[in-house]
């Protein structure tokens, strides 16, 4: 496969996953607002922090009010990581490799692109329930994933798309977990309170994990939740699961055995996955959650750089902007 084709397919996977995550984060925060006690300030700032684009946001906006944050994350063309920008980049990458996509996949990406380009503030706020707009985006992307599962052969193209998707998913799970732990709780006295329960519930819903967590763990508590989102080997949005799937994709692309590595990208992701495999919640607590998550995010950035260096060999090309960390 040509490196430019692989590059476009890889970033198609990342941008679709990024847009789906942002739409879900906004949707969940709407629900959280309805459950917060009267008089408590709605917490939209953590959403910006979770994206890693705080500095960019502050260049244009002065307050973290609902409309400003949602416009920045959804429709702001100056934000390279907004839902609109992500879908625009995804569509352009899909156009470049259109011959590698099924007809249905291209049509659905094109439809989602035009939906967002025609959308305005009124499209969101003119609805009785603004959440329906973001639900439509989420379901459109999930439909794209279903089309890929049912219509695409498991060739190199499939593994490059999955590689991008799982790396992006691991990054977003780690970010929303880090932000919740350090930003959402008003004070240490609130630990274990109904408000604390609401925030942990919102976190689980932000990664589509609430029902699965309750079935496996029952009671919502911080240690069980951290173990579930970091170390669980069955849940498809846990950090470990995503890294393991991304590692398997790299092995399939490189045609290497599971315990070997043919390049630095495989070496870096294998080292990080192994560290998580032989760690547990006590290691996280001992090191500190923020420090542990920060290390994971830095490692994911290194892995992403090694993938580009080993497989794409490009520098400043359009539609390959990585999220600012």
KEROMI-148102 format. One line per field, with one value per residue (C-alpha): x negated, y, z negated; residue number from 1. Coordinates in nm, 2 decimals. Last residue first. Layout:
BEGIN
x <- [X,...]
y <- [Y,...]
z <- [Z,...]
seq <- [NUM,...]
END
This chain:
BEGIN
x <- [0.14,0.24,0.44,0.25,0.29,0.27,0.52,0.27,-0.09,-0.36,-0.60,-0.57,-0.74,-0.41,-0.48,-0.78,-0.78,-0.41,-0.38,-0.67,-0.50,-0.17,-0.36,-0.53,-0.20,-0.05,-0.35,-0.29,0.08,-0.02,-0.26,0.00,0.24,-0.01,-0.10,0.26,0.36,0.07,-0.22,-0.10,0.27,0.18,-0.03,0.25,0.49,0.30,-0.02,-0.16,0.07,0.03,-0.34,-0.31,-0.08,-0.32,-0.62,-0.43,-0.32,-0.68,-0.83,-0.56,-0.62,-0.99,-0.99,-0.98,-0.86,-0.83,-0.60,-0.29,-0.46,-0.53,-0.34,-0.41,-0.04,0.08,-0.16,-0.05,0.32,0.24,0.08,0.38,0.61,0.39,0.37,0.75,0.81,0.56,0.71,1.06,1.30,1.36,1.43,1.28,0.93,1.02,0.70,0.76,1.14,1.24,0.96,1.03,1.41,1.35,1.12,1.35,1.67,2.00,2.14,2.22,1.88,1.95,2.32,2.28,1.97,2.14,2.44,2.23,1.95,2.04,1.72,1.89,2.15,1.89,1.78,2.13,2.18,1.86,1.99,2.34,2.19,1.97,2.28,2.45,2.16,1.87,1.61,1.78,1.55,1.25,1.40,1.59,1.53,1.51,1.15,0.89,1.05,1.29,1.01,0.79,1.06,1.17,0.81,0.74,1.05,0.98,0.62,0.73,1.00,0.76,0.52,0.80,0.94,0.61,0.51,0.86,0.82,0.46,0.59,0.87,0.64,0.39,0.65,0.95,1.21,1.46,1.84,1.98,1.74,1.69,2.06,2.10,1.83,2.01,2.33,2.15,2.05,2.41,2.53,2.29,2.38,2.75,2.71,2.53,2.82,3.08,2.90,3.03,3.38,3.65,3.44,3.35,3.04,2.85,2.96,2.98,2.61,2.55,2.55,2.52,2.15,2.24,2.51,2.29,2.01,2.25,2.39,2.05,1.94,2.26,2.21,1.84,1.93,2.21,2.00,1.74,1.40,1.06,1.14,1.23,0.88,0.84,1.21,1.20,0.91,1.11,1.42,1.22,1.07,1.42,1.55,1.28,1.32,1.70,1.66,1.40,1.03,0.89,1.07,1.09,1.39,1.59,1.89,1.89,1.62,1.60,1.97,2.04,1.80,1.93,2.30,2.26,2.05,1.68,1.60,1.35,1.35,1.12,0.76,0.89,1.01,0.67,0.50,0.76,0.73,0.63,0.97,1.04,0.96,1.24,1.48,1.37,1.47,1.84,1.92,2.26,2.25,2.44,2.74,2.99,2.83,2.69,2.91,3.02,2.67,2.54,2.77,2.63,2.28,2.35,2.45,2.14,1.90,2.08,2.05,1.68,1.61,1.78,1.58,1.25,1.34,1.41,1.09,0.87,1.01,0.98,0.63,0.52,0.70,0.52,0.18,0.22,0.30,0.01,-0.22,-0.12,0.00]
y <- [1.79,1.96,1.72,1.60,1.77,1.52,1.67,1.89,1.77,1.91,1.61,1.29,0.95,0.76,0.42,0.45,0.82,0.86,0.55,0.67,1.01,0.84,0.61,0.92,1.09,0.78,0.77,1.13,1.05,0.74,0.95,1.21,0.94,0.81,1.16,1.26,0.94,0.95,0.71,0.51,0.53,0.41,0.13,0.03,0.02,-0.25,-0.29,-0.59,-0.54,-0.16,-0.19,-0.44,-0.21,0.08,-0.13,-0.29,0.05,0.18,-0.13,-0.16,0.21,0.16,-0.10,-0.47,-0.59,-0.94,-1.09,-1.09,-1.20,-0.96,-0.90,-0.53,-0.44,-0.73,-0.65,-0.28,-0.38,-0.61,-0.31,-0.09,-0.37,-0.39,-0.01,0.02,-0.27,-0.12,0.23,0.10,0.19,-0.17,-0.32,-0.67,-0.63,-0.38,-0.19,0.18,0.24,-0.05,-0.01,0.36,0.29,0.03,0.26,0.56,0.40,0.31,0.00,-0.29,-0.39,-0.59,-0.51,-0.15,-0.10,-0.23,0.00,0.31,0.26,0.48,0.68,1.00,0.78,0.66,1.01,1.13,0.86,0.96,1.32,1.23,1.01,1.30,1.51,1.25,1.26,1.02,1.29,1.63,1.73,1.72,2.02,2.11,1.78,1.83,1.94,1.69,1.35,1.44,1.60,1.29,1.05,1.27,1.28,0.91,0.80,1.05,0.93,0.56,0.64,0.83,0.53,0.29,0.48,0.53,0.17,0.06,0.27,0.13,-0.22,-0.20,-0.05,-0.33,-0.59,-0.71,-0.67,-0.39,-0.43,-0.54,-0.39,-0.08,-0.03,-0.07,0.19,0.43,0.36,0.46,0.78,0.86,0.77,1.01,1.30,1.24,1.23,1.56,1.73,1.55,1.70,2.05,1.95,2.19,2.27,2.62,2.60,2.35,2.44,2.81,2.81,2.70,2.37,2.36,2.24,1.99,1.82,1.84,1.65,1.39,1.31,1.28,1.04,0.84,0.83,0.73,0.44,0.32,0.31,0.10,0.25,0.18,0.36,0.67,0.70,1.08,1.14,0.96,1.18,1.49,1.35,1.29,1.63,1.79,1.56,1.67,2.04,2.03,1.83,2.08,1.97,2.22,2.51,2.80,2.64,2.66,2.43,2.17,2.22,2.59,2.64,2.41,2.60,2.94,2.84,2.68,2.95,2.91,3.28,3.49,3.33,3.38,3.33,3.15,2.86,2.81,2.79,2.54,2.31,1.98,1.84,1.74,2.10,2.23,1.98,2.07,2.43,2.34,2.29,2.43,2.64,2.50,2.71,2.42,2.08,1.92,1.66,1.86,1.99,1.63,1.55,1.84,1.73,1.38,1.52,1.74,1.46,1.23,1.47,1.53,1.15,1.09,1.37,1.24,0.88,1.00,1.21,0.92,0.66,0.90,0.98,0.62,0.59,0.91,0.79,0.45,0.60,0.84,0.55,0.35,0.00]
z <- [-2.37,-2.05,-1.84,-1.54,-1.21,-0.92,-0.69,-0.50,-0.49,-0.72,-0.77,-0.58,-0.61,-0.62,-0.77,-1.00,-1.08,-1.10,-1.32,-1.54,-1.59,-1.69,-1.93,-2.09,-2.13,-2.29,-2.53,-2.63,-2.70,-2.91,-3.11,-3.18,-3.29,-3.54,-3.67,-3.70,-3.87,-4.13,-4.14,-4.44,-4.33,-3.98,-4.11,-4.34,-4.05,-3.87,-3.67,-3.47,-3.17,-3.18,-3.15,-2.87,-2.67,-2.71,-2.60,-2.31,-2.19,-2.19,-2.03,-1.76,-1.67,-1.68,-1.41,-1.34,-1.69,-1.82,-2.08,-1.86,-1.55,-1.27,-0.94,-0.97,-0.91,-1.12,-1.40,-1.39,-1.41,-1.71,-1.89,-1.82,-1.97,-2.28,-2.31,-2.29,-2.54,-2.79,-2.77,-2.83,-2.54,-2.41,-2.75,-2.76,-2.90,-3.18,-3.29,-3.26,-3.24,-3.46,-3.72,-3.75,-3.79,-4.06,-4.25,-4.22,-4.33,-4.15,-4.30,-4.06,-3.92,-3.61,-3.53,-3.66,-3.45,-3.13,-3.18,-3.24,-2.98,-2.68,-2.74,-2.84,-3.02,-3.26,-3.33,-3.38,-3.64,-3.81,-3.82,-3.95,-4.22,-4.34,-4.36,-4.56,-4.81,-4.83,-4.79,-4.82,-5.11,-4.87,-4.69,-4.37,-4.19,-3.82,-3.77,-3.89,-3.87,-3.59,-3.38,-3.40,-3.31,-3.01,-2.89,-2.93,-2.75,-2.47,-2.41,-2.41,-2.16,-1.93,-1.94,-1.87,-1.57,-1.41,-1.43,-1.31,-1.00,-0.94,-1.00,-0.75,-0.48,-0.54,-0.45,-0.65,-0.37,-0.42,-0.39,-0.73,-0.98,-0.78,-0.75,-1.12,-1.19,-0.95,-1.14,-1.46,-1.29,-1.19,-1.53,-1.70,-1.46,-1.51,-1.89,-1.87,-1.70,-1.92,-2.23,-2.14,-2.27,-2.15,-1.85,-1.75,-1.97,-1.75,-1.40,-1.50,-1.59,-1.23,-1.04,-0.66,-0.68,-0.94,-0.74,-0.43,-0.60,-0.74,-0.40,-0.25,-0.52,-0.46,-0.08,-0.11,-0.34,-0.13,0.19,0.01,-0.05,0.10,0.43,0.23,0.09,0.15,0.10,-0.24,-0.35,-0.24,-0.43,-0.75,-0.73,-0.70,-0.97,-1.21,-1.12,-1.19,-1.51,-1.63,-1.64,-1.39,-1.58,-1.34,-1.17,-1.50,-1.46,-1.73,-2.00,-1.98,-1.93,-2.23,-2.45,-2.35,-2.39,-2.73,-2.90,-2.96,-2.94,-2.74,-2.40,-2.10,-2.22,-2.53,-2.32,-2.15,-2.49,-2.63,-2.33,-2.51,-2.43,-2.79,-2.90,-2.67,-2.82,-3.17,-3.11,-3.06,-3.43,-3.50,-3.81,-4.10,-4.19,-4.17,-4.22,-3.90,-3.73,-3.43,-3.38,-3.37,-3.08,-2.87,-2.97,-2.83,-2.49,-2.48,-2.56,-2.31,-2.02,-2.11,-2.11,-1.78,-1.62,-1.75,-1.64,-1.29,-1.28,-1.40,-1.15,-0.86,-0.98,-0.93,-0.59,-0.47,-0.59,-0.44,-0.10,-0.12,-0.22,0.08,0.00]
seq <- [325,324,323,322,321,320,319,318,317,316,315,314,313,312,311,310,309,308,307,306,305,304,303,302,301,300,299,298,297,296,295,294,293,292,291,290,289,288,287,286,285,284,283,282,281,280,279,278,277,276,275,274,273,272,271,270,269,268,267,266,265,264,263,262,261,260,259,258,257,256,255,254,253,252,251,250,249,248,247,246,245,244,243,242,241,240,239,238,237,236,235,234,233,232,231,230,229,228,227,226,225,224,223,222,221,220,219,218,217,216,215,214,213,212,211,210,209,208,207,206,205,204,203,202,201,200,199,198,197,196,195,194,193,192,191,190,189,188,187,186,185,184,183,182,181,180,179,178,177,176,175,174,173,172,171,170,169,168,167,166,165,164,163,162,161,160,159,158,157,156,155,154,153,152,151,150,149,148,147,146,145,144,143,142,141,140,139,138,137,136,135,134,133,132,131,130,129,128,127,126,125,124,123,122,121,120,119,118,117,116,115,114,113,112,111,110,109,108,107,106,105,104,103,102,101,100,99,98,97,96,95,94,93,92,91,90,89,88,87,86,85,84,83,82,81,80,79,78,77,76,75,74,73,72,71,70,69,68,67,66,65,64,63,62,61,60,59,58,57,56,55,54,53,52,51,50,49,48,47,46,45,44,43,42,41,40,39,38,37,36,35,34,33,32,31,30,29,28,27,26,25,24,23,22,21,20,19,18,17,16,15,14,13,12,11,10,9,8,7,6,5,4,3,2,1]
END
